[in-house]
Amino acid sequence: MNTKTSILRAIGILGGVVRAAEALQVRRYQTVQQWVETGSVPPKYCPDIERATGGQVRCEELRSDVDWGYLRGTARKRNAARVIA
């Protein structure tokens, strides 16, 4: 699934562009529309989108270039398991 599709899915779950902007505390709904047009969400909004969608749209879907495992604190655990195995 590509990023644009994930953004559109999140907007649908949240009830449209205006409601998504409200749920994410984005001042202008046009900002959310811009995310769709560019196919890119600023990383700082990804955790808010994940929470607002109840985990249906995850940070990893929105920004695969960010090491969310590290930020979630799970990267170290995965790497440790590889060393043991």
C-alpha positions in Angstrom: 0.0 0.0 0.0 1.4 3.4 -0.9 1.5 6.5 1.3 -1.2 8.4 -0.5 -3.6 5.5 -0.1 -2.8 5.4 3.6 -3.4 9.1 4.0 -6.8 8.8 2.2 -7.7 5.8 4.3 -7.0 7.8 7.5 -9.0 10.7 6.2 -11.9 8.4 5.5 -11.7 6.8 8.9 -11.7 10.3 10.6 -14.7 11.4 8.6 -13.2 13.6 5.9 -10.6 16.3 5.5 -12.2 18.9 7.8 -12.8 16.3 10.6 -9.3 14.9 10.2 -7.8 18.4 10.6 -9.9 18.9 13.7 -9.0 15.5 15.2 -5.3 16.1 14.5 -5.4 19.7 15.7 -4.2 21.0 12.4 -5.3 24.7 12.0 -6.3 24.5 8.4 -7.9 21.6 6.6 -6.0 22.6 3.5 -2.9 21.3 5.2 -4.4 17.8 5.3 -5.4 18.2 1.6 -1.8 19.1 0.9 -0.6 15.8 2.5 -2.8 14.0 0.0 -1.6 16.0 -3.0 2.1 15.6 -2.1 1.7 12.0 -0.7 3.6 13.0 2.4 2.7 13.6 6.0 5.2 15.4 8.3 6.5 12.7 10.8 5.3 14.7 13.8 1.7 14.0 12.8 2.1 10.3 12.2 1.6 9.2 15.9 -1.5 11.4 16.1 -2.9 9.8 13.0 -2.2 6.4 14.4 -3.9 7.2 17.7 -6.9 9.0 16.0 -7.5 6.0 13.7 -7.2 3.5 16.6 -4.2 2.0 15.0 -5.9 1.3 11.7 -3.3 3.5 9.9 0.1 3.1 11.4 3.1 5.4 11.3 5.0 2.9 9.2 2.5 3.2 6.4 2.6 7.0 6.4 6.4 7.4 6.6 8.4 4.3 5.9 11.6 6.4 5.9 11.4 7.0 9.6 12.7 4.3 12.0 9.5 3.9 14.0 10.9 0.8 15.8 13.6 2.9 17.3 11.2 5.7 18.3 8.8 3.1 19.8 11.6 1.6 21.7 11.3 -1.8 20.0 14.3 -1.7 17.8 16.7 -2.7 20.5 14.6 -5.7 21.5 14.5 -7.0 17.9 18.2 -6.6 17.5 18.9 -8.4 20.8 16.7 -11.3 19.6 18.8 -11.6 16.4 22.0 -11.8 18.4 20.7 -14.5 20.7 19.2 -16.6 17.8 
